[in-house]
Amino acid sequence: MLSIIKKYLFLLCVNSTLLYSQSSSPNVVNSLGSSGTAGGITVHYSVGEPMIATASNTNNTVTQGFLQPNDIYVAGVFSAALFYGDVTCAQQTDGYILINTSFSTGNVSYSYSPAGPGDTLSSLNNLPAGTYTVTISDSLNTIIKTVTINPSTETCPITPPNSFSPNGDQLNDLFVISGIENYPKNHVYIYNRWGSLVWDGENYDNVKIVFDGKDSRNKDLSEGTYFYIILLDGKKSPYKHWLEITK
C-alpha cells in the first residue's frame, strides 16, 4: 500500500524564466529540516520523503513523495547564460567565453579553470581549444558550468593589408600578407590602375619573395592605387582587392 501511495507526487511550481537547466540531488528530509538548490533557487523544508528540486527554462519544480514539506521558501533566482565560440581556424587561439547574469544578490564573482589573463572577469577572449570550468557566484549561490571550445581543422585565411608605405623608414615598408605561410604554394600579382602587370612573385613568403613597392625591373613605383590578385594552392577562388602605396 505504501508503494502505491508513494506514486502520488506533490508538485510545487514557481513561475520564472531561467536561462539554463540544473537539478539538485534528491534530499532525504528529517525532523531537523534540510535544504537544496537548483538553478540558483534555495528551497528550505522540514519534513518529508526524498525530494528533488529542478530548474528549467520555463519553471522551477519541487517534487516529493506523499509526505509533503511544511515549509518551502524560495530565496531568489540567480541565473547565468553562457555564450562561447569555438576556435575559428587551426592556427588561431580566438575562442571566447561570455557570461551574462540575472537576479544576482550582491557582487558577482567569476573564476575559470584553467586560469588565464582576465580570469576574474565576465568574459575571456583569445582562448585556445579546450575544456574550461566556469564558476559564477553571488552572495547566496554558486553556479558551476563546463564549457568546451572546439578546435578547428580549417586552415586560416590570408589577410592582405590595404596599404603600405615603402619609404625606407623600416615601418610598414613591405606588403606583408598575414597567413600566407599557411599556403606555401601561391602566386601574387600586382597591377597598376590601367591593368598592366607591374610585379609578380611565386611562393610569396613575406621575406625572400615579397613586394616592396618596386616593379619587376626594380624601379620604384609611384604613390597611388594598385590592384592585387593572389592565387593559393587548394583554393579555387583568388583573392582580389585594391592596394594603396603611400610614401
DAZI-V886358 format. One record per residue. RES is the residue in one letter. SS is DSSP state (~ for helix, > for strand, _ for the rest). OMEGA is omega in radians with two decimals (* if undefined). NEAR is the number of other ideal C-beta (glycine too) atoms within 12 Angstrom. Layout:
# DAZI-V886358
res=RES ss=SS omega=OMEGA near=NEAR
res=RES ss=SS omega=OMEGA near=NEAR
This chain:
# DAZI-V886358
res=M ss=_ omega=-3.14 near=7
res=L ss=~ omega=3.13 near=11
res=S ss=~ omega=3.11 near=9
res=I ss=~ omega=-3.13 near=9
res=I ss=~ omega=-3.10 near=13
res=K ss=_ omega=3.13 near=17
res=K ss=_ omega=3.11 near=11
res=Y ss=_ omega=-3.04 near=16
res=L ss=_ omega=3.03 near=20
res=F ss=> omega=-3.12 near=24
res=L ss=> omega=3.01 near=19
res=L ss=> omega=-3.09 near=26
res=C ss=> omega=3.06 near=19
res=V ss=> omega=-3.06 near=28
res=N ss=> omega=3.12 near=14
res=S ss=_ omega=3.07 near=24
res=T ss=_ omega=-3.13 near=18
res=L ss=_ omega=-3.06 near=29
res=L ss=_ omega=3.13 near=27
res=Y ss=_ omega=3.11 near=30
res=S ss=_ omega=3.13 near=22
res=Q ss=> omega=3.13 near=30
res=S ss=> omega=3.01 near=22
res=S ss=_ omega=3.06 near=28
res=S ss=_ omega=3.10 near=15
res=P ss=_ omega=-3.13 near=20
res=N ss=> omega=3.02 near=29
res=V ss=_ omega=-3.01 near=20
res=V ss=_ omega=3.07 near=30
res=N ss=_ omega=-3.07 near=16
res=S ss=_ omega=3.13 near=13
res=L ss=_ omega=-3.14 near=11
res=G ss=_ omega=3.13 near=21
res=S ss=> omega=3.12 near=28
res=S ss=> omega=3.08 near=26
res=G ss=> omega=3.11 near=36
res=T ss=> omega=3.03 near=32
res=A ss=> omega=3.12 near=37
res=G ss=_ omega=3.13 near=40
res=G ss=_ omega=3.13 near=39
res=I ss=> omega=3.09 near=37
res=T ss=> omega=-3.12 near=30
res=V ss=> omega=3.08 near=38
res=H ss=> omega=3.14 near=25
res=Y ss=> omega=-3.00 near=35
res=S ss=_ omega=-3.13 near=22
res=V ss=_ omega=3.09 near=23
res=G ss=_ omega=3.11 near=33
res=E ss=_ omega=-3.12 near=25
res=P ss=_ omega=-3.03 near=24
res=M ss=> omega=3.04 near=38
res=I ss=> omega=3.10 near=30
res=A ss=> omega=-3.09 near=41
res=T ss=> omega=3.05 near=31
res=A ss=> omega=3.11 near=38
res=S ss=_ omega=-3.11 near=23
res=N ss=_ omega=3.13 near=16
res=T ss=_ omega=-3.11 near=16
res=N ss=> omega=3.07 near=24
res=N ss=> omega=-3.01 near=38
res=T ss=> omega=2.98 near=30
res=V ss=> omega=-3.08 near=40
res=T ss=> omega=-3.10 near=31
res=Q ss=> omega=3.05 near=33
res=G ss=_ omega=-3.04 near=27
res=F ss=_ omega=3.12 near=21
res=L ss=_ omega=-3.02 near=23
res=Q ss=_ omega=3.03 near=22
res=P ss=_ omega=-3.14 near=31
res=N ss=_ omega=3.09 near=16
res=D ss=_ omega=3.09 near=18
res=I ss=_ omega=-3.11 near=31
res=Y ss=_ omega=3.09 near=21
res=V ss=_ omega=-3.02 near=31
res=A ss=_ omega=-3.12 near=24
res=G ss=_ omega=3.13 near=24
res=V ss=_ omega=3.12 near=33
res=F ss=_ omega=-3.05 near=35
res=S ss=> omega=-3.14 near=34
res=A ss=> omega=3.05 near=36
res=A ss=> omega=-3.14 near=25
res=L ss=> omega=3.02 near=31
res=F ss=> omega=-3.13 near=21
res=Y ss=> omega=-3.09 near=29
res=G ss=> omega=3.13 near=24
res=D ss=_ omega=3.01 near=25
res=V ss=_ omega=-3.00 near=26
res=T ss=_ omega=3.12 near=25
res=C ss=_ omega=-2.92 near=22
res=A ss=_ omega=-3.07 near=20
res=Q ss=_ omega=-3.06 near=24
res=Q ss=_ omega=2.94 near=27
res=T ss=_ omega=-3.03 near=24
res=D ss=_ omega=3.00 near=23
res=G ss=> omega=-3.13 near=30
res=Y ss=> omega=3.03 near=29
res=I ss=> omega=3.10 near=38
res=L ss=> omega=-3.08 near=23
res=I ss=> omega=2.99 near=34
res=N ss=> omega=3.14 near=20
res=T ss=> omega=3.10 near=32
res=S ss=> omega=3.04 near=23
res=F ss=_ omega=3.14 near=27
res=S ss=_ omega=3.05 near=26
res=T ss=_ omega=-3.08 near=20
res=G ss=_ omega=-3.14 near=14
res=N ss=_ omega=3.09 near=14
res=V ss=_ omega=3.11 near=28
res=S ss=> omega=-3.09 near=23
res=Y ss=> omega=3.00 near=33
res=S ss=> omega=-3.07 near=26
res=Y ss=> omega=3.03 near=33
res=S ss=> omega=0.02 near=19
res=P ss=_ omega=-3.09 near=17
res=A ss=_ omega=3.11 near=17
res=G ss=_ omega=3.11 near=24
res=P ss=_ omega=-3.14 near=14
res=G ss=_ omega=-3.02 near=18
res=D ss=_ omega=2.99 near=23
res=T ss=_ omega=-3.10 near=20
res=L ss=_ omega=-3.14 near=21
res=S ss=_ omega=3.10 near=26
res=S ss=> omega=3.05 near=25
res=L ss=> omega=3.12 near=34
res=N ss=> omega=3.09 near=22
res=N ss=> omega=-3.11 near=18
res=L ss=> omega=3.00 near=34
res=P ss=_ omega=3.10 near=24
res=A ss=_ omega=3.14 near=25
res=G ss=> omega=3.13 near=23
res=T ss=> omega=-3.07 near=20
res=Y ss=> omega=3.03 near=30
res=T ss=> omega=-3.08 near=21
res=V ss=> omega=3.10 near=39
res=T ss=> omega=-3.14 near=25
res=I ss=> omega=-3.08 near=36
res=S ss=> omega=2.86 near=25
res=D ss=_ omega=-3.05 near=26
res=S ss=_ omega=-3.09 near=16
res=L ss=_ omega=-2.95 near=22
res=N ss=_ omega=3.08 near=34
res=T ss=> omega=3.07 near=25
res=I ss=> omega=3.12 near=38
res=I ss=> omega=-3.13 near=22
res=K ss=> omega=3.04 near=31
res=T ss=> omega=-3.09 near=17
res=V ss=> omega=3.08 near=31
res=T ss=> omega=3.04 near=20
res=I ss=> omega=-3.01 near=32
res=N ss=_ omega=3.06 near=21
res=P ss=_ omega=3.11 near=21
res=S ss=_ omega=3.05 near=21
res=T ss=_ omega=-3.12 near=13
res=E ss=_ omega=3.09 near=17
res=T ss=_ omega=-3.10 near=21
res=C ss=_ omega=3.10 near=22
res=P ss=_ omega=3.06 near=24
res=I ss=_ omega=3.11 near=29
res=T ss=> omega=3.09 near=20
res=P ss=_ omega=3.06 near=33
res=P ss=_ omega=3.09 near=25
res=N ss=_ omega=3.13 near=18
res=S ss=> omega=2.95 near=22
res=F ss=> omega=-3.01 near=30
res=S ss=_ omega=-3.12 near=21
res=P ss=_ omega=-3.10 near=30
res=N ss=_ omega=3.06 near=17
res=G ss=_ omega=3.14 near=14
res=D ss=_ omega=3.13 near=12
res=Q ss=_ omega=3.06 near=10
res=L ss=_ omega=3.10 near=13
res=N ss=_ omega=-3.10 near=21
res=D ss=_ omega=-3.03 near=22
res=L ss=_ omega=3.06 near=29
res=F ss=_ omega=-3.05 near=36
res=V ss=_ omega=-3.11 near=27
res=I ss=_ omega=3.14 near=33
res=S ss=> omega=3.09 near=18
res=G ss=_ omega=-3.11 near=29
res=I ss=~ omega=3.14 near=38
res=E ss=~ omega=3.10 near=23
res=N ss=~ omega=3.14 near=26
res=Y ss=_ omega=-3.06 near=29
res=P ss=_ omega=3.07 near=19
res=K ss=_ omega=-3.07 near=19
res=N ss=> omega=3.06 near=31
res=H ss=> omega=-3.11 near=25
res=V ss=> omega=3.13 near=38
res=Y ss=> omega=3.09 near=29
res=I ss=> omega=-3.12 near=37
res=Y ss=> omega=3.02 near=27
res=N ss=_ omega=-3.03 near=23
res=R ss=_ omega=3.11 near=18
res=W ss=_ omega=3.09 near=11
res=G ss=_ omega=3.12 near=12
res=S ss=_ omega=3.11 near=16
res=L ss=> omega=-3.13 near=19
res=V ss=> omega=3.13 near=30
res=W ss=> omega=2.98 near=34
res=D ss=> omega=3.14 near=22
res=G ss=> omega=3.11 near=31
res=E ss=> omega=-3.10 near=19
res=N ss=_ omega=3.12 near=21
res=Y ss=_ omega=-3.09 near=39
res=D ss=_ omega=3.14 near=22
res=N ss=_ omega=-3.09 near=29
res=V ss=_ omega=-3.13 near=15
res=K ss=_ omega=3.09 near=12
res=I ss=_ omega=-3.07 near=24
res=V ss=_ omega=3.12 near=24
res=F ss=_ omega=-3.07 near=36
res=D ss=_ omega=3.12 near=30
res=G ss=_ omega=3.08 near=31
res=K ss=> omega=3.13 near=22
res=D ss=_ omega=-3.08 near=23
res=S ss=_ omega=3.09 near=18
res=R ss=_ omega=3.12 near=9
res=N ss=_ omega=3.08 near=12
res=K ss=_ omega=3.12 near=12
res=D ss=> omega=3.06 near=17
res=L ss=_ omega=-3.13 near=30
res=S ss=_ omega=3.05 near=18
res=E ss=_ omega=3.10 near=19
res=G ss=> omega=-3.09 near=19
res=T ss=> omega=3.08 near=20
res=Y ss=> omega=-3.12 near=35
res=F ss=> omega=3.13 near=28
res=Y ss=> omega=2.96 near=37
res=I ss=> omega=-3.13 near=26
res=I ss=> omega=3.08 near=34
res=L ss=> omega=-3.13 near=25
res=L ss=> omega=3.10 near=29
res=D ss=_ omega=3.14 near=18
res=G ss=_ omega=3.11 near=14
res=K ss=_ omega=-3.11 near=19
res=K ss=_ omega=-3.07 near=8
res=S ss=_ omega=3.10 near=11
res=P ss=_ omega=2.99 near=20
res=Y ss=> omega=3.13 near=27
res=K ss=> omega=3.10 near=16
res=H ss=> omega=3.09 near=24
res=W ss=> omega=-3.10 near=20
res=L ss=> omega=-3.13 near=36
res=E ss=> omega=3.03 near=25
res=I ss=> omega=3.08 near=35
res=T ss=_ omega=-3.14 near=22
res=K ss=_ omega=* near=19
